[in-house]
Amino acid sequence: MQILDVEVAQDHIDSLSKAKKPILGLAELIWNSVDADATDVKVRLNRNSLNAIESINVIDNGLGITMQDAQEGFGHLGGSWKKLERQSRRDKRILHGKQGQGRYRAYALCDNADWESVYLSNGSLKEFKISGTTSNKRRFTISDETPSTRDGTGTTVRLTNIISQQGSLDPDRAVTELNRLLALYLKQYPQVRISYDGDAVDPSALEDRRTNYDLPAFTAEDGKPYQASLTVIEWKLEIERALYLCTENGFTLREMAPGIQAPGYQFTAYLRSKLLEEMDEAATIDMDEFTDLKKLLDVTKEQLRKHFLQRDAEKASGIVERWKEEDIYPYQGTPRDVMEETERQIFDVVASSLDAYVSEFKEVKSKAKKLTFNLLRYALESNPASMQFILTEVVGLPKDKQDEFAALLQKTSLISMINASKIVTDRLDFLKGLEYLLYDPQMRPTVKERSQLHKLVSRNTWIFGDEFYLVNNDESLNNVLRKHVENALFDADLDKPVLRPDGTTGVVDIGLSNIPRDEQIVDSDVVISKILERQPSEGRHHLIIELKRPSQPVSSAVISQTKSYAFAVAADERFQNVRTNWTFWALSNQMDSFAQLEAQMEGQPQGVVYQSRANASRNYNMTVWAKSWAEVIEQCSARLRFFQERLNYNASQSSGKQFLVDTYPKFIPKFVKEENSATAGEVNIEAPSAPTAPIASPIPGDTAPLAGDRATPARSQRSSTRRKR
């Protein structure tokens, strides 16, 4: 007989002998069996007269434990032979355990544990027993080896003095849990049979659907690249949902809640990555605040949401076909782009749920259903945030289903995708419409500078860069000063006029800034939009634009006027106390020959007509540019090109004109509205009025049209027009 004492701290052994659920301790013994090439593993529960579990036997037909493995594995923590191997010895299966710690999980179930091993040694069977007890978890006793009369190799683990209150060992619960834990392994090795108290552990019989995803590759904080994959198993029976963090080979390291809403689905998700293995070895896999783990879990949850939204859409397809036959489905043909495809998916899910959960809806006449469907479609296209209001107040969805849809609409990134797609397509259409106003031979002479062009541009300052927002629109230099110094830590006489070199006061067309405000201000003169964050050390950046109507080119007089604003700032001491970059633009359709020559300063980028010299004694820097609209529109289009390509959306002059008519009817020439009215018959989608609510823009710099710009949104009409073309 041998006595083996493990040299390790008692508190560490105690931590290894704990399990969140007793069934997890039993699962470790099953993993040890299959790692020993067992093809048949039986878990038997032995009960007393009161039907309480008195002992548990785990019996397998594997290769058994050799005497050498027992001495190394039980005599040293982490001394398992599996630490140096990648595959099982006979069948070359992927190994589960490597750390030599799984045996201690037996103590999560019982006070006493015996391992009875039969193995093949030099052509003959040998057997011996290993014994351990919770009274001294660091000590194991190994019996002397004797010849065996048994039929074959294998190991029997006998657990006695079972710890009371082992609810998870109940056969119904235990088999369900083992099905989830072993699903990936048994799919890979179908020759392995496992039973629990006479019931087969057979995940394939309970699976309803299995889907695999390769997640996007990502880079950890230390710069190391990782791959990850996700398997989603949907079950036929009702089970507790779970997300398992697994090794690359699918062995479970940690169980956690999925963290998503998926009404009506019973599922288990398995996330596999080398990163998780490394985190488990470093004992950081339970640290949810760990940056790399958080990033990986965010991607996983996002894929799960997409998966179940797609599943809902698939389930709804039969109902959708019926609606198409009844001519009440609000979409025609196939989706034209990613945005419309996504909208349709969400519409199908919501509308089919109305059919399932609102009994009165089934009795509604087709005409009323069609109106409701148009209302839902309109909400998705123009204001997804209003969906919850419609489902609650208009349709009368039950309270529990309201909560489910609220979670779906708030958490799914597909709603954000619709919002983002709408912003991008609106911007592309605006640029096309702006090009039409600026360059069309018939239109260009009719565009008014102050009442039309200024109004349009001041409501779309993103065309100059998302980091800017409007602070001045057609205001005097004194107001530019007020905007500049109002947050500064010094006093200034703001009533004293700011004079240009000739002694006159100037009027700034458009003033933009990169400095954020505490509140948004929205009225007829001032717009403040979201901005990109900047480092405080970068200081302020103001962009002042002298904007000319399309028919007036940038000339010597325009450049002189713009420079006069710049020199007024340079000469006024009140502008000099805050670190600031001042940029002045003279902007129109084209530049005359004088402006083109002046915009070729030696040592400066094309377009610069003045650059202040470096001066350590002052806090500001000043640049004056002569710009054409062609440059501005091209630069803006380039920023949007990435999103445009992925949305597969091409704005046209027609869609651009329609956007201006729908969105800014007060600020465009009458000719545009009359021309578009002639083709209004193409629009065939009714858009009932819907409650409005603010939509959080996922793109910095976006601003909604101002009050009075348009009576009702009309994106659905524009979308219909595009499809007909």
WOBEL-V92014 format. One line per field, one symbol per residue. ss: DSSP state (~ for helix, > for strand, _ for the rest). psi: psi as a letter, one per 20 degrees, with the letter a starting at -180 (. if undefined). Layout:
ss: ???
psi: ???
//
This chain:
ss: _>>>>____~~~~~~~_____~~~~~~~~~~~~~~____>>>>>>>>_____>>>>>>>>______~~~~~~~~~_____~~~~__>______>_______~~~~~~~_>>>>>>>>>>>>__>>>>>>>>>>__>>>>>>>___>>______>>>>>>>>>____~~~_~~~~~~~~~~~~~~~~~~____>>>>__>>__~~~~>>>>>>>>>>>>>_____>>>>>>>>>>>______>>>>>_____>>>>>__________>>>>>>>~~~~~~~~_________~~~~~~~~~~~~~~~~~~~~~~~~~~~~~~~~~~~____________~~~~~~~~~~~~~~~~~~~~_~~~~~__~~~~~~~~~~~~~~~~~_~~~~~~~~~~~____~~~~~~~~~~~~~_~~~~~~~~~~~~~~~~~~~~~~~~~~~_~~~~____~~~~~~~~~~__~~~~____>>>>>>>>~~~~~~~~~_____________________>>>>>>>________>____>________~~~_>>>>>>>>______>_~~~~~~~~~~~~~~~~_~~~____>>>>>>>>>__>_~~~~~~_________>>>>________>>>>>>>>>~~~~~~~~~~~~~~~~~~~_____~~~~~~~~~~~_~~~__~~~~~~~~__~~~________________________________~~~~~~~~~~_
psi: qqppppnqqhhgghhhjqqhqhhhghhhhgghghhkkpioppopppqahjjqohrppoprkairprhghggggiippjjqhihiqiqqhgilqpqgqiikihhihhiihrhpppoopprpoliqpqqrqpqqqihniipqpprqpqqqjrharrppppprlpprlmhiipggggggghgghjggghhhmiipppqokipponhhiiphqppqpoqpqrprhjipqqqqqppoppqhrorpqqppprrhjjpphqprqhkrpmpjporpqoppqhghghhghjkjijnhipgggggghghghghgggghghgghghihghghghghilipjqqbqphrhghgggggggggghhhghhiohhhhiqqhghghgghhggggghhhmhhigggghghghlqqghhggghggghhhpihghgggggggghggghggghggghhiphhggiipqggifggggghjlihiipiiqqphpolrrhhhggghgihjqlrqqniipqoqrhjirqropfppqqjprqhqqpoaihppprqrqqqqhiiaqopoppopqqhiorpaggggggghhgghgghiohhijipoqpppppopagrqrhghhghjlppjqqphpippqqpoiiqiqqpppqpqqhggggggghhhihghghhilpoqrhghgghggghhlhijqqhhghgghhhjiihpjoqnqqqpqqppppioqiqqqqrpihqgqqkhhgggggghh.
//
